[in-house]
């Protein structure tokens, strides 16, 4: 069985004792298939919070929550805060009730995007086959690069993990396997600063007792639908009638059955393009009034606009998402006459869709907005001779974005955004 030093990537035929002979490190990784696996998933640990702790040493030992306002939600919580039960997407008032001593830091997306680019550049220096999932995670394929790096992929990844810590000052967790979804599963097994391997010989036994909700694309509604068929674990899915699965969850059920058998034919695609940019929020209390829903919609539009600007993208189609108290999901879309990345234009389009749906009779627990049919940011919000307001909006929002990037998310607040920040 191969043994790899987690600190320097040195390879041993058997455990070398208490310390690596090359670097003195004491962390080792042993697995019988370690030298033959090439598909990896890298995930930055509590990324936003880790960046803030790195930049402010007074936060190092404290629970940190990235978010803002009692009516907002948690963007990220550090592992100290997670020990108190704080989770991403949790309403802030609940997070602070669980961990009142937490330091709350407004998100600084511009800074996070820049640091994410640094991590990705280190990945791309090792292999051209890097498929980004978000600003803080990506898949990698290191097959055929052993001669170039004079090391097996597992050694190269261990060295990358250490380099990110030394040069960027944050930890990452890595999963290594023979299939994409298993590599991502492995990266979640030993956080933070983890390195886990799932090999071919163990994959079926490893998957069998795990909840079906751990498979890609299975959310709460999908898990509930599968549970109605008696499918609670991946092992249950493996032995279920495929016709019943497809009838219950659609054609995606066939892919889930493949995953249950540890089969995933998807390759790493470095040219994969982002299909949409979205943001949504779940309310602490159900809402039915249009003004209250509009306030939450505005915040979602601001988030989407910020994410689009950070990604240097715009979009032609605006989509509204609503989820009622009985978990019925409604989506409505509108195509614009030109691509946009402006919060004001996102709100204008989605507000009209919202007004057409809300009549006060139904209560809602979630609202979201999405931007799709993406295009380069340079093509957005040009206006014309009859529309001089759009270029003025674009200049104003660009100025606000620069101020927020420099001074923090709360440096510029809108009137509607200020209203929503009031406590429940």
Secondary structure, 3 states (H helix, E strand, C coil): CEEEECCCCCEECCCCCCCCCCCCCCCEEEECCCCCCCEEEEEECCHHHHHHHHHCHHHCCCCEEECCCCCCECCEECHHHHCCCCCCCCEHHHHHHHCCCCEEECCCHHHHHHHHHHHHHHHHCCCCCEEEEECCEEEEECCCCHHHHCCCHHHHHHHHHHHHHHHHCCCEEEEEECCHHHHHHHHCCCCCCCEEECCHHHHHHHHHCCEHHHCCCCCHHHHHHHHCCCCCEHHHHHHCCHHHHHHHHCCHHHHHHHHHCCCCCCCCCCCCCCCEEEEEEEEEEEECCHHHHHHHHHHHHHHHHHHHHHCCEEEEEEEEEEEECCCCEEEEEEEEEEEECCHHHHHHHHHHHHHHHCCCCCCEEEEEEEEEEEEEHHHCCCCECCECHHHHHHHHHHHHHHHHHHHCHHHCCCHHHHHHCCCC
